Amino acid sequence: TARPIPSEMTHAWLMLKKLTDRPVITTPHGVPKSSVLPSDAILLDDAVHNYLDLDKHGMTCFLYDTTYNRTWRTNKRVHSLEEFDTRVRDLF
């Protein structure tokens, strides 16, 4: 995520909401996520530019559906965290 708060705060919020116990990596604005993430990471992002960058670098990324990215066509679009979880499980 590219938020101006520590990764630990985002992780704590995700845990509180019972969304995930997976690692959270925070990047500064303007730093491509592909430059700091492990190549075997499986990611979910709502920003098309991040999705394209990660895909270009061979990383598995799903595009989280939002009103501002619906014009972008992909077979890796998901509409919920539950759907993301299912799609990730299907990879294995």
N, C-alpha and C positions, 0 to 999 in steps of 0.2 A: 504494500500500500504506500501511497505517497501522501502521508498526512504529517502535519507538524506536531505529532505526539509520539511518545515512545511506543515501540512495538509491544511492550509489556501491557500497556493500557488497552490497546486494541485486542490483544489476546485475552485479557481479563474480561472485557466486555463480551467477546465471543463465547467464552466459557460460561459467563453469567446467563447468557441467552440460550445456553446449551446448543450452540451452533457447531462448534468444532474445538478440538484440542490439538489442531495441527499448528505447526510453527507459523509465526507472522514475521515477515521481513519488511521493514520500512525503508524506502528509498527516498533520497532528496528529489524534489521536483526537477525535472529535466534529465535525470539519470535513467537510461533505459533499464527496465527490469531485467532484460536478458543479460545485462552485464554483471549482475550481482546474484542471480539465482542459479542453483545447480541445474545442469542440463536435463536431468531426469525429473525435474519438478513437474507437477500437474497443477495447473493454475486456472483460476476463474477471474475474469476481469470484465468490466463494463465499458471500458474505453477501447474503441476500435484501434487506435494507434498502438496501444499496448498489445492487444490481441495479434495484430499484424507483425509487430516486432518479435514477439515470442514465437509465433509460427514460423517466421523467416529464419529464426535461429534453431529450428527443429524441436522446440519445446511444445509439450501438449498443453493447449490453452482452450478453454471454453469461454464463449462470450455470454455474459449475463444480460438477459433481455431488459432493455430500458427504452423509454420513449425516444431518447436521442440517438439510439444506435439501430433502430429497426429498419432503416433503409439498407443496411449492410447485410448481405445474404451470406449465410454460412450454415453448414450442417452441424456445427458445434455450438449452436445457441441453446442455452438452458434458461428456464423460467423460474426456477426455485433452487434452493440449496439441496432439497431432496432429490430433484432431478439431476443435479450435478453429482451428488453422491452415487446415484444409480449409474450414471454414465461412466464415472471413474471405475466403479466395480466391474462394469462391462469390459473395460480395457484389459482386465486380468482374467 
